[in-house]
Amino acid sequence: MAKREQWGSRIGFLLSAVGSAVGLGNIWRFPYQAYENGGGAFLIPYFIAALTAGIPLVLFEFSLGHRMRAGLPTIFRRLSKRNGYRNWEWIGWFQPLLAIFIAAFYAVILSWVFYYIGLSFTLGWGADSGRFFFKNFLNVSDSPFEFGSVNAVVLALTACVWFISWLIVFRGIKGGVEVAGKIFMPLLALMMVILMFHQVSLPGAAAGLNALFEPDFRRLTDINIWISAYGQVFFSMSLGVGTMITYASYLPKESDVTNNAFLTGLLDTAFSLVSGIMIFATLGAMAAAQGLTVRDVVEGGPALTFVTVPEALSGMPGARIFGPLFFLSLFIAGMTSIISLLEPLTAAMTERLKISRRKSVSVICAAGFLLSILYTFRSGLLTLDIADYFSGNFGMLAGGLCELILVCWVLKPDFLSDHANRISDFKIGSVWKFCVSALTPLVLIVMLSANIAGLFSSSLPNYGGYPAAALFVFGWLMMALLVLLAAVAQKFSAKRTKETLLHIWEEFSDGKGGKP
């Protein structure tokens, strides 16, 4: 059996893991979520969610990956086979396939960011940044089914994003992913700190920071605030798609997974706070310049990144310096995330389908690019919005819930805590087990139920006001297709492998951690 790759250093692993967690969601999603959910009051459930779900789940996924030292399909197959249960290998295929589904539209968003890096040197979006983005640049159609023509610029830049991703992942863990993390993450941190200090020095920035941090404690009794906080933590820390499990599987045998998990969670939270300060200082300055309140200029989603922020930059000193710096930061954050999304399926295909890493990466990137083309049409922003909603609100939550049910309810989590405690300085016990066995699964069930009820409630409009048929085709059908592909992959991989139960046990047991 070929020797499994390993990270070259702990800092390389940490920077790559944090790079996976830190992405577009930290820079635009966290500030807007905080503002819409009670300002400073949102930070209370957010920090609680990070401590009771985010960090415990990162530790759960790190421990699982490090304990089993394999790709996702192999991990879930071994767990179910060794304990005589039904084959849960399909979970190990669903999560990596979901990651590629996310990477496909992520790459298109990064193509927009790529374009805006060049545009920001001349403030080329003009006086009406909204019209430029929606009409001049994307020429967005009126319906998800009104495809229109392909945007040649977006298509070409999306191909560049996929090529860069292929080039990095193709070179392996130590020579590609780790090197990228060591370069990208310090650079990203430096640029974001520079931007933050510059933006908070602008006239009116204080009003923006008040809007972000001023607490409205009455909102704490609203369960939706808590659901939003847990959802943001789950989304932000890149959980439920197999990245953290796969990354941890490349760690050396005696790595301290507990400290690594805490550092990853805390650094991700720190990036979110810095992003919030940076964005809302910008919006405060923009509101002051126009004689408006911050609420009048705040928008979420793509509008915040590609409309509001460019408009704010246009009226600021040094815009031609700090504009490119902002969009370059956004691009780097997105690249570290998309690289991490490719690794779980790469490891799965290499181990279970016996395909070389280079061929696996090439096939994955080619397939991902073909799927990305769907989002380069005039309807791309609309179909992308639906895909983003379903992957984050259903796919990731369901993937995380399935792994917790198998490991914590069927097998019990003791074999993971025993393993983590044996190799880590900081010991975990009953509190961690309660979080991953009871609290987090309950929260995920509530969130999934609330999301499904919201889509099917007759008293509420469909998500985004889209036709039900569009939600079915670009949302439910896509999720169902991923489950079907996972089942097919499980069947196909079963024919390709020659592992026996004895071989499985000998490789997976080192005689120290006990059996799961």
C-alpha positions in Angstrom: 0.0 0.0 0.0 1.4 3.5 -0.9 2.6 5.6 1.9 0.1 8.2 3.0 1.1 11.9 2.5 1.7 14.0 5.6 1.9 17.7 6.3 5.4 19.0 6.5 4.8 21.1 9.6 2.1 21.9 12.2 2.0 25.6 11.1 1.4 24.4 7.5 -1.6 22.3 8.6 -3.0 25.1 10.8 -2.7 27.7 8.1 -4.4 25.4 5.6 -7.2 24.4 8.0 -7.8 28.1 8.9 -7.7 28.9 5.1 -10.4 26.3 4.6 -12.6 27.9 7.2 -11.9 31.6 6.3 -13.6 32.5 3.1 -16.2 34.8 1.5 -18.6 34.0 4.3 -16.4 35.6 6.9 -16.0 38.8 4.9 -19.6 39.5 3.9 -21.9 37.0 5.6 -20.8 37.4 9.2 -21.1 41.3 9.3 -24.5 41.2 7.7 -25.8 38.3 9.9 -24.6 40.2 13.0 -26.3 43.4 12.0 -29.6 41.8 11.0 -29.8 39.7 14.2 -29.4 42.3 16.9 -26.0 43.9 16.4 -23.9 43.3 19.5 -26.5 41.0 21.0 -25.8 38.5 18.1 -22.2 38.2 19.3 -23.4 36.5 22.5 -25.1 33.5 20.8 -22.4 33.5 18.2 -19.6 33.0 20.7 -21.7 30.4 22.5 -22.3 28.6 19.3 -18.6 28.7 18.5 -17.7 27.2 21.9 -20.5 24.6 22.0 -20.7 23.6 18.4 -18.0 25.1 16.2 -14.9 24.2 18.1 -16.3 20.8 19.4 -17.2 19.8 15.9 -13.8 20.9 14.5 -12.2 18.7 17.3 -14.6 15.9 16.4 -13.7 16.0 12.7 -9.9 16.4 13.4 -10.1 13.4 15.8 -12.0 11.3 13.4 -9.7 12.0 10.5 -6.5 11.6 12.6 -7.7 8.4 14.3 -8.7 6.7 11.0 -6.0 8.2 8.8 -7.9 7.7 5.6 -10.2 9.3 3.1 -13.9 9.8 3.9 -15.4 6.8 2.1 -12.8 4.5 3.6 -13.4 6.0 7.1 -17.2 5.5 7.0 -16.9 2.0 5.4 -14.4 0.8 8.1 -16.5 2.2 10.9 -19.7 0.4 9.7 -18.0 -2.8 8.6 -15.9 -3.3 11.7 -19.0 -2.9 13.9 -21.4 -5.0 11.8 -23.7 -2.2 10.8 -25.1 -1.3 7.4 -22.5 0.3 5.0 -22.5 4.0 5.7 -19.8 4.6 3.0 -22.2 6.8 1.0 -21.8 9.6 3.6 -18.1 9.6 2.8 -19.0 10.1 -0.9 -21.8 12.6 -0.3 -19.7 15.1 1.6 -16.9 15.3 -1.0 -19.4 15.5 -3.8 -21.2 18.3 -2.0 -17.8 20.1 -1.6 -17.3 20.0 -5.4 -20.9 21.2 -6.0 -20.0 24.2 -3.7 -16.7 24.7 -5.4 -18.4 25.0 -8.8 -20.3 28.2 -7.8 -17.6 29.4 -5.5 -15.2 29.5 -8.5 -17.7 31.7 -10.4 -17.9 34.2 -7.5 -14.1 34.2 -7.4 -14.2 35.1 -11.1 -16.2 38.1 -10.3 -13.7 39.1 -7.5 -10.9 38.5 -10.0 -12.5 40.9 -12.4 -13.1 43.5 -9.7 -9.4 43.4 -8.7 -8.5 45.0 -12.0 -11.5 47.2 -12.1 -10.7 48.7 -8.7 -7.5 50.3 -9.9 -9.6 52.7 -12.0 -12.9 52.5 -10.0 -14.3 51.2 -13.3 -17.8 50.5 -11.9 -18.6 54.2 -12.3 -21.1 56.3 -10.5 -23.8 53.6 -10.3 -22.1 50.4 -9.0 -25.4 48.6 -8.7 -26.3 49.1 -12.3 -22.7 48.2 -13.4 -22.7 44.9 -11.5 -26.2 43.6 -12.3 -26.6 45.1 -15.8 -23.3 46.0 -17.4 -21.2 43.2 -16.0 -23.5 40.2 -15.4 -26.6 41.4 -17.3 -28.8 39.3 -15.0 -31.9 37.8 -16.5 -35.4 38.0 -14.9 -35.7 34.3 -14.2 -33.5 31.3 -13.3 -34.9 29.6 -16.4 -34.1 32.5 -18.7 -30.5 31.4 -19.3 -29.5 33.8 -22.1 -26.0 33.8 -23.3 -22.7 32.9 -21.6 -20.7 35.7 -20.2 -17.4 35.2 -21.9 -15.4 37.2 -19.4 -16.8 35.3 -16.4 -16.3 32.0 -18.2 -12.6 32.8 -19.0 -11.9 34.0 -15.4 -13.7 30.9 -14.0 -11.4 28.8 -16.1 -8.4 30.7 -14.6 -9.7 30.0 -11.1 -10.0 26.3 -11.8 -6.6 26.2 -13.4 -5.0 27.8 -10.3 -6.8 25.4 -8.0 -5.7 22.4 -10.2 -2.1 23.6 -10.2 -2.0 23.8 -6.4 -3.9 20.6 -5.5 -2.1 18.6 -8.3 1.2 19.1 -6.4 0.0 17.3 -3.4 -0.4 18.1 0.3 3.1 19.1 1.2 4.2 20.6 -2.1 0.9 22.3 -3.1 -1.8 22.8 -0.5 0.6 23.4 2.4 2.8 25.8 0.4 -0.3 27.8 -0.7 -1.5 28.0 2.9 1.8 29.3 4.1 1.8 32.0 1.5 -1.9 33.0 1.3 -2.9 33.1 4.9 -0.2 35.4 6.4 -0.7 37.6 3.3 -4.5 37.6 3.9 -4.1 38.4 7.6 -1.7 41.3 6.9 -3.9 42.9 4.2 -7.1 42.6 6.4 -5.4 44.2 9.4 -4.1 47.1 7.1 -7.6 47.5 5.7 -9.3 47.4 9.1 -7.0 50.1 10.6 -7.5 52.3 7.6 -11.2 52.0 7.5 -11.7 52.6 11.2 -9.8 55.9 10.8 -12.3 57.3 8.3 -14.8 60.0 9.3 -18.1 58.3 10.3 -16.6 54.9 10.8 -17.7 54.9 14.5 -21.4 55.0 13.4 -20.8 51.8 11.4 -19.1 50.1 14.4 -22.0 51.1 16.6 -24.4 49.5 14.2 -22.4 46.3 14.3 -21.6 46.1 18.0 -24.4 48.0 19.8 -26.5 45.3 21.6 -30.2 44.9 21.3 -30.7 42.4 24.2 -34.4 42.0 23.5 -33.5 39.9 20.4 -31.8 37.2 22.6 -35.3 35.7 23.3 -35.8 35.2 19.5 -34.9 31.5 18.7 -34.2 32.6 15.1 -31.2 34.6 16.4 -29.7 31.5 17.9 -30.4 29.4 14.8 -28.7 32.1 12.7 -25.7 32.1 15.1 -25.2 28.4 14.9 -25.8 28.4 11.2 -23.1 31.0 10.7 -20.6 29.1 12.9 -21.3 25.8 11.0 -21.0 27.6 7.6 -17.9 29.6 8.6 -15.9 26.7 10.0 -16.2 24.6 6.9 -18.0 21.7 8.7 -20.0 18.9 7.1 -18.1 18.7 3.8 -15.3 16.5 4.9 -12.4 19.0 4.5 -11.4 19.0 8.2 -11.6 15.2 8.4 -9.4 14.8 5.3 -6.9 17.5 6.3 -6.5 15.9 9.8 -5.9 12.5 8.2 -2.6 13.8 6.9 -1.3 14.8 10.3 1.6 12.8 11.8 0.6 10.2 14.4 1.4 12.1 17.6 -0.1 15.5 16.6 -2.0 17.4 19.3 -5.5 17.5 17.7 -7.2 19.3 20.6 -5.0 22.4 20.5 -5.1 22.4 16.7 -8.9 22.4 16.8 -9.1 25.2 19.4 -6.6 27.3 17.4 -8.5 26.8 14.1 -11.8 27.7 15.6 -10.5 30.8 17.4 -8.5 32.1 14.4 -11.6 31.7 12.2 -13.7 33.7 14.7 -11.0 36.3 14.8 -11.0 36.7 11.0 -14.8 37.1 11.2 -14.5 39.9 13.8 -11.8 41.7 11.8 -14.0 41.4 8.7 -17.0 42.8 10.6 -15.0 45.8 11.8 -13.6 46.4 8.4 -16.9 46.2 6.5 -19.0 48.2 8.9 -16.4 50.9 9.4 -16.6 51.3 5.6 -20.4 51.4 5.6 -20.3 54.0 8.4 -18.0 56.2 6.4 -20.2 55.8 3.3 -23.3 56.7 5.3 -21.7 59.8 6.8 -20.6 61.0 3.4 -24.1 60.7 2.0 -25.9 62.0 5.1 -27.7 58.7 5.6 -27.9 56.1 8.4 -25.9 52.8 8.2 -29.2 50.9 7.8 -29.9 52.8 4.6 -26.7 51.6 3.0 -26.4 48.0 4.3 -27.2 45.2 1.9 -26.3 41.5 2.1 -25.0 38.9 -0.2 -23.4 39.8 -3.5 -24.8 43.3 -3.3 -22.6 44.0 -0.2 -19.4 42.9 -1.9 -20.0 44.1 -5.5 -22.3 47.1 -5.1 -22.1 48.7 -1.6 -18.4 48.3 -0.9 -17.4 49.6 -4.4 -19.7 52.5 -4.0 -18.2 53.2 -0.5 -14.7 53.0 -1.9 -15.4 55.5 -4.7 -15.8 58.3 -2.2 -12.8 57.5 0.0 -9.2 58.8 -0.1 -6.8 56.2 -1.4 -9.6 54.2 -3.1 -7.3 53.1 -5.9 -5.0 51.5 -3.3 -7.4 50.1 -0.8 -9.9 48.9 -3.4 -7.5 46.4 -5.0 -6.3 45.4 -1.6 -9.8 44.6 -0.5 -10.7 42.5 -3.5 -7.3 40.8 -3.5 -8.0 39.8 0.1 -11.3 38.5 -0.9 -9.8 36.5 -3.7 -7.1 34.9 -1.5 -9.7 34.0 1.1 -11.8 32.4 -1.6 -8.9 30.5 -3.1 -7.9 28.9 0.2 -11.4 27.7 0.6 -11.8 26.3 -2.9 -8.5 24.4 -2.6 -9.7 22.8 0.5 -13.0 21.8 -1.1 -11.1 19.7 -3.8 -9.1 17.6 -1.4 -11.8 15.3 0.1 -12.9 14.0 -3.2 -9.3 13.7 -4.4 -8.4 11.5 -1.4 -11.6 9.5 -1.9 -10.9 8.7 -5.5 -7.2 7.9 -4.9 -8.0 5.5 -2.1 -11.2 3.8 -3.0 -11.2 4.0 -6.8 -7.4 3.4 -7.1 -6.9 6.4 -9.4 -3.7 8.3 -9.1 -3.8 11.7 -7.4 -2.9 13.6 -10.6 -5.6 11.9 -12.6 -8.1 12.4 -9.8 -7.4 16.1 -9.5 -7.6 16.6 -13.3 -10.9 14.8 -13.5 -12.4 16.7 -10.5 -11.3 20.1 -11.8 -12.6 19.4 -15.3 -16.0 18.2 -13.9 -16.1 21.2 -11.6 -15.4 23.6 -14.4 -18.2 22.1 -16.5 -20.6 22.5 -13.7 -19.4 26.1 -13.2 -20.5 26.9 -16.7 -24.1 26.7 -15.5 -23.5 29.8 -13.4 -21.8 31.8 -16.2 -25.1 32.4 -18.2 -27.1 35.5 -17.7 -29.2 33.5 -15.2 -26.1 32.5 -13.3 -26.5 34.9 -10.3 -30.0 33.5 -9.7 -29.2 29.8 -10.0 -26.0 30.4 -8.0 -28.1 32.0 -5.2 -30.4 28.9 -5.1 -27.4 26.5 -5.1 -25.7 28.4 -2.3 -28.9 28.4 -0.2 -29.5 24.6 -0.6 -25.9 23.6 -0.1 -25.5 25.7 3.1 -28.9 25.2 4.6 -29.5 21.6 3.7 -26.4 19.8 2.3 -23.8 20.8 4.9 -26.3 20.5 7.8 -27.4 17.0 6.6 -23.8 15.9 6.0 -22.8 17.0 9.5 -25.8 15.4 11.1 -25.3 12.1 9.4 -21.6 11.8 10.6 -22.7 12.7 14.2 -25.5 10.2 14.2 -23.2 7.4 13.0 -20.2 8.2 15.3 -22.0 9.5 18.4 -25.3 7.7 18.4 -24.5 4.3 16.8 -20.9 3.9 17.8 -20.5 6.3 20.7 -17.8 9.0 20.7 -15.5 7.5 23.4 -13.0 6.1 20.9 -12.4 9.6 19.6 -12.1 11.3 23.0 -9.7 8.5 24.1 -7.6 9.0 21.0 -7.6 12.8 21.4 -6.7 12.6 25.1 -3.8 10.2 24.4 -2.0 12.6 22.1 -3.1 16.0 23.3 -2.1 18.2 26.2 -5.6 19.5 26.9 -8.0 16.7 27.8 -11.7 16.5 26.8 -14.5 14.7 28.5 -18.2 14.8 29.3 -18.7 18.4 28.2 -17.4 17.7 24.7 -19.4 14.4 24.4 -22.5 16.3 25.4 -21.9 18.9 22.7 -21.3 16.5 19.9 -23.8 13.8 21.0 -26.7 15.9 22.1 -26.5 19.6 21.7 -25.2 19.9 18.2 -27.3 17.2 16.7 -30.4 18.8 18.3 -29.4 22.2 16.9 -28.9 20.7 13.4 -32.3 18.9 13.5 -34.0 22.2 14.5 -32.2 24.1 11.8 -33.0 21.6 9.1 -36.6 21.4 10.2 -36.9 25.2 10.3 -35.4 25.5 6.8 -37.7 22.9 5.3 -40.8 24.4 7.1 -39.8 27.8 5.7 -39.7 26.5 2.1 -43.0 24.6 2.3 -45.0 27.0 4.5 -48.0 28.4 2.7 -47.8 31.7 4.7 -44.2 32.5 3.5 -43.0 33.2 0.0 -40.5 30.9 -1.6 -36.8 31.5 -0.9 -35.8 34.7 -2.7 -39.2 34.8 -4.4 -38.1 32.2 -6.9 -40.6 30.0 -8.6 -41.1 26.6 -6.9 -40.0 24.9 -10.1 -36.6 26.7 -9.9 -36.1 25.7 -6.3 -36.9 22.1 -7.3 -34.5 22.0 -10.3 -31.5 23.9 -9.0 -32.0 23.0 -5.3 -33.8 19.8 -4.4 -32.9 18.0 -7.7 -29.2 18.9 -7.3 -29.2 17.6 -3.7 -31.0 14.4 -4.8 -28.4 13.9 -7.6 -25.6 14.2 -5.1 -27.1 11.4 -2.9 -27.6 9.2 -6.0 -24.0 9.8 -7.1 -22.8 8.9 -3.6 -24.8 5.6 -3.7 -23.3 4.8 -7.2 -19.8 5.6 -6.0 -20.3 3.3 -3.0 -21.3 0.5 -5.3 -18.6 1.0 -7.8 -15.8 1.4 -5.1 -16.9 -1.9 -3.5 -16.0 -3.7 -6.7 -12.6 -2.0 -7.0 -11.3 -2.6 -3.4 -9.6 -5.8 -2.3 -9.5 -5.0 1.4 -10.5 -7.7 3.9 -11.8 -7.2 7.4 -8.5 -8.5 8.8 -6.6 -6.0 6.7 -8.9 -3.2 7.7 -8.4 -3.9 11.4 -4.6 -4.3 11.2 -4.2 -1.0 9.4 -6.7 1.0 11.4 -5.7 -0.3 14.9 -2.3 0.8 16.3 -2.8 -1.1 19.5 -3.1 2.1 21.6 -6.4 3.7 20.9 -8.7 0.7 21.2 -11.4 -0.1 18.8 -14.4 2.1 17.9 
